[in-house]
Amino acid sequence: MTVELLIAIAAIVVLLLISAFFSGSETALTAASLPRLHQHAKRGSRRAKIVLELYARKDRLIGAILLGNNLVNITASSLATYVLLLLFGDAGVAYATMAMTLLIVIFAEVLPKTYAIGKADKASLVVAPLIRVVVVVLAPITLAIQWIVRTTVKPFGVQLGEELGIGHREEELRGAIDLHEGPDPDIRQERQMLRSILDLDDVEVEEIMVHRRNVTLIDIANPAEEIVEQALASPYTRIPLYRDDPDNIVGVLHAKALLRDLHAHEDRVAEINILQLAAKPWFIPETTTLLDQLQAFRTRREHFAIVVDEYGAVMGIVTLEDILEEIVGSIEDEHDVAVPGVRRQPDGSYIISGSATLRDLNRELEWNLPDDNAVTLAGLVLHEARRIPEPGQVFTFYGFRFQILRRQRNQISSVRVNPPPAENAEVAVA
């Protein structure tokens, strides 16, 4: 074997190693975790900053890697064909094709990519400085190629390099949250909290407010002694005060302010001016999103707001605690269901109060009941049934089976729900 052939074979081996480097680098840089690299960069890692810089111009990165990889692969194949032609004549072309296909696939593609995908973060930090040099050196060629590609596809209405919108990025984030799985029960709670944070801008206060029928109200026209008794007997620290009509809220009485004034007057209740003690009510529309309301609570440094509809009628109240509970959820035992009015049955079904909100059910039980047209379980049944059902009737929609257990007047008060074994969007009535 001549020196010329030995040099050619050595060149083929070197080119295959370079091809493996390009293949592994592409996989490592595209599979590395950007959040973790951001954390490394914040701690001062120069290599992590290089990776993020490369990722910011992903089109140039991929173009340079593909150009370099194809260049070395084609060169290696050409050299292999030359060597085998000298050794075996015309049959060397077929031998070169088979040999280089196996070598490139195994040693320059599968092997380095398999290693890189298993250690993406570490590998990306190792190769980043060298890849940056390659990107800079090949920049003129890759820019020219990109221009040719854009010019070619432009007549077909294809726009390359468009930035993802906020909606796409939110979907990507939601997908990452759904992938956050594991046997630890804390992981489920973390997943629910992260989903709830993303939902704050999509949920309106009417969906989480305490409805007016469950709100303790005090008539300001009552004697001071009676108002004090009602306030002290209430489990709540803030109580709305109304005059003549429950829709005419004139103030919000804070129990702490009342107790402070009682102490100042040495328990002489008749001397207390209740209305003067009360804070000015803060009215908000029912369509306010939770994110806007949370920011408003922080700006105004208040914890309590009264929700009204478009006609000014009082719908209910919302507090800072209500919004925070939408994020962190209730404190629960690991065997309990954290939704009020929900009892799990031995057969796997649930007996649920009609007033239970769909958001709570979806979050705690990881269901997918739609909440676009209804807030509560009873509202969903009414919306789908298109009538007020009688006790004993059974409905099946979205794969769930709903049996009406009790009804008070026109309000569904209790429903037995059987979760679906599989998704089913058809609606049926028994």
N, C-alpha and C positions, 0 to 999 in steps of 0.2 A: 504494500500500500504506500503510495507516494506521499510526500510531505503535503502536497496540495490537497489531497483527499483528507488527510488528517486535520488540516486547518479548516476545511469545509465542515467536517463532522463536529469539530470543536465549536465552530460558529453556530451550527444548528443547535447544539446543547445550550449555548449562551442565549440564543434567541428564544428558545423554549422557556428558559428561566425568566427572561424579561417579560415574555407573554404571561407567564404565571403571576409575575408581579403586577402587571396591569389588570389581569382578571381578578386577583384577590383584592387589589386596591379598589376596584369598582364596587365589588360587593361590600367591602368593609365601609367605604365612605357613604354608600347609599343605605346600608342597614344599621349604621350606628345610631344610637339614641341621641337625638338632638337635645332633649331636656337634660340628660346627664352631662352632655358636652357643654351645655350652657353653664351648668354648675361648676364644672372643671375650669371653664374660662373665667368665671367670676372669682375663683380661688387663685387665679394667676397663671394657669397653664397656657404657655405659648402655643403648644401643639394643638390644644383644643381650639384656640382662637383661629389657627390656620384652617382647621377642619370647617369651622363655621364660615370663614371667608370663602372657602371653596364651595361650600354648600349654597351660599348666597348667590353664586353664579353657576348653578347646576348645569345649565346648558353648555357652558364652556368646559366645565369639568368632564362631563360625559363625552363631549366631542373630542377633547384631547386624549382621553383614555382609549376611546374606540379607535381613533386615528392611530395612536401609537401601537395598540394591540394588533390591529389589522396589518400595519406596516411590518411588524416583526414576524407575524404568522405567515404572511405572503413571502417575505424574504426567506424564512426558514424552509417553507415548502419548495421554493425555487432552488435553493441550495441542495435540498434532499433529492429533488428530481435530477439535478446535475450530477450528484454523486452516484446515484443508482443507475443513471444512464451509462456512466463510465464503467460501472461494474457489471451490469446485466444487459446492456444494449437497450433496444426498444421496450422490452418488458419492464425496464426500470421505472417507466412512467406509472404503470399500474402499481408496482411495488411502493413507489414513493407516495402515491395517493393513499393507499391503505395504511402505510406506516405512519405518515404524518397525521392522518385523521385520528388514529388511535393515540398517538403521542400528545397531540394538541388537546383532544377531548379529555384524556385522563390526567395528564400532568400539567397542562396549561389552563384547563378550565375547571373540571370537577374538583380536583384535589385542592387547589388554592381557594376556590370559592367555598368549598365545604369548611375548610379551616377558618376562613375569614368570617363566614356567617355565624360561626360559633363563638368567635371572639371579636365581634365587630368593633366595639368601642376601643379595645386595646390595639387592634390592628390598624384602625383608622388613625390613631395618634402616632403610630410608628411610620406609616407611609405618607402622611400628610406633607412633610417638608419636601420630599422627593417629587410627589405629584404636583406640588405647587410650581416647582421648576419646570416640569413637563408642560403644564398649562401655559406658563409664560412663554416658553420657547415655541410651542406650537400654536400660540394665539393667532398669528396672522392667517395660518391655514384654516384653523377652526372657524374663525370669523368669516372667511371667504365661503367655507362650506355652508355655514348657517345662512348667509345671504342667498346663496344659490337655492337652498331648501325653501326659505321663505318666499322667494320669488316664484318658485315652481308651484307651491301650493296656494299662493294668493289668488289666482284666478278661480279657484274652487271655493273661495269664501272661508278658507281655514286660516285662523289667526294663531300663530305660535307664540309661546312665551307669555300668555295672558296670566295675570296674577289671580290666584284664588280669592273669591269674595269672602266676606265674614261668615256667610252661611255655610260655605264649604269648609272653612276652618273649624267652625263649631261642630259640624258633622264629624270631622276628623277627630276632634277632641272627645266627642261622645263615644265614638268607636273605640278610642284608647281607654276610656273609662269602662266600657263594657268588657274589654279584655283584661281588666284588673280583677282577676279571679284567684281563688284559693280556698283551702279548707278552713282557714281562720275566720271565725264569725265577725271579727273586727273589719275584715276586708269588705264584707257585704255592707256594713254600716258606712265605711268610707265611700264605697261606690254610690250608695244612696245620697250621701251628703254632696258629693261632686255633681251628681245629676241635678240635685235640687238647686245648687248654685247657678248652674246654666239655665235653669227654668225660671229664675227670678224675673227675667225680662219678658217672659211669655205668660206669666200668671197674673191675673188681676186680683185686687184686694177682695172683691166680692166672693171669690172662690175660697178664701180662708177666713173671712170675717166671722165674728160671733153674730148670729142673726138676732134681730131686734127682739124676737120672742124669748130669747135666752138672756137678754141683757137686763140687769137690774136698774130700774129707773126710779127716781124719787120726785114727787111733786113738790115744787118749791113753795106752794101755797099751804102745805101742811105746817103745823106748829113746829117750832124749833126742837122741842123735846122729842116729837115723833120722828123728825128727820134724823136726829142724833141716834135714836134707837135703831132706826133702819140702817143707818150707815155702819154702826158698830156691829150689828147682827149680820151684815153682808160679809162674805168671804173675800170681797174685792177691795182694793185700795183706792180705786178711782170709780166714781159713780156719777153718771150723767144726771143733771137736774133739768126738769121741764116745767113749763108753765102752761096750764090749761090743756094743751095737746101734747102727746108724746113726741110729735114731730117738731115741736117748738122747744128745742134744747137751748137753755139759757146759760148753762155753766157745767163744769165738771168738778165735783167735790173730791178732794184728796183726803183720805183718812188721817194722814199724818198732820196736815194743816188743821183738821178738825180737832184732833187731840191736843195739838199745841195751843189752840185758842181756848179749848176747855180748861186747860191748865192755867192759862193766863187769867181767865175769869173765875178761877177757883170753883169750877163745876157749876157755875150759875148759868145754866143752859139758856134761859130766857134772854140773856143779854147778848147771845151770839147772833151775828148777822151772817146767815148761811150764804146768801148770794155774794156778799163781799168776800167771803173765804174762797168761793169757787173760782176756778180758773176759766178763762174765756174758751169756749168750745172751738175746736179746730175741725172744720168740715172738709172732707175730700170726696171726689167723685168715685163711684164704684168701679170705673174703668182704669183707675190708677194701677200701674204695674207694681209688683213687689219691689223691684229694683229701685224704681223712682221713689216709692214710699220709704224704703230703707234709707235712701240718701236724704230724703226730706226729714225723717226722724233725726238723723245725725245733724243736719243743718240747723233745725229748730231746737234741738236738744229736748225733744218731747218724746213721750212713749205711748201716747194715746190719741186716737183720731176717730171721728164719727163719720161713717160712710153714708153718703146720700145718693139717690138716683138722679136721673135727669130732671125730675120734677121737684127736687128738693126734699123728698120724703126720706126719713131716716130708714136705712136698710139694716144697720148694725154698727158694730165697732171693730176696730183693728188696733192691735198694740204691737210694740216692738217685739215683745215676746212671741207673738203669733208668727211673725216673719222669721225670727230666729229658729223657731220650732220647725218651720218649713225646711230649714237647712239641716239642723242637727237631729231632728226627730225627737221623739219622747224617750225618756230613760225606761228601759224595758228589761225584764228578765229574759234569759235566753230561750225559755220555753213559752213565753207569752207572746200574744199578738198585740202590737203597740197601737192599734187603731181602736178608739172607743166604740163600743157597740158591736164588736166582732167576737164571736165565740166559735172556735173550731170544734167540729164534731168528730166522733170516732171513725165515721165512714169517710172522712176526708172533705166533707162539705163544710160550709160556714153559715152560721146564722148571723145575719148582719142587719143592723138598724138601717132603715131607709134614709136616715139623715147622714150616714157615713159618707164622707167625700170620696170621689173617685181618685183624687190625687193621693190621698192617704192609702187607699186600698192598693193602687198601682205601686206605690213606693214601698210599702211594708211587705206586701205579698208578692211583689214583682209580677203583677198582672199587666195587661195591656188594654184595659177598657178605655175607649175613647172619651175624652172629657171636653170635646169641642162644643157640644150642644147641651151638656148637662153638667152640673156641679156635684150632685149627690147621686147615690145609687138609685134612690126612688125616682129622681129626675131622669136618669138614663132609661129605666124601665118604662116610664110614661112616654118618653120620646120615641122609643122603639115600638112600643105596643100601640101608640096612637089612641089610647083610651085609658080610662081609669079601671084597672083590673080588680077582680073579686078575689078574696082569699081562696086559696086552693088552685088558682090558675098557674100554669107553668109556661114559661117562655124560654126559648133558646135562641140566643144571638151572640155573635162573636165567639162561638164555641162554648160559651158558658150557659149553664142551665139555671134559671131563676124561678123559684117557687114562691108565690106570695103567701106569707103566713098570716099576717095581720094587717088590717087597714083601719085607721081612725078617721071617720068621715071620708074626705077625699084624699087623705094623705096615707101613703104606704109607710107603715111603721116597722115592718119586719119582713125580711126576705131570706130564704135559704138559697145559697149559691153553691153550685158544683163547678169547680174549675174544669177547663177542657183538657181531655187527654191529648188533643191535638187542635191546632187552630182551625176554626170553622166560621166563616163569615155569613153563613146563611141564617135567615130568621125563620123561626117556626113557632107556632102557638098551639098549646094543648088546651 
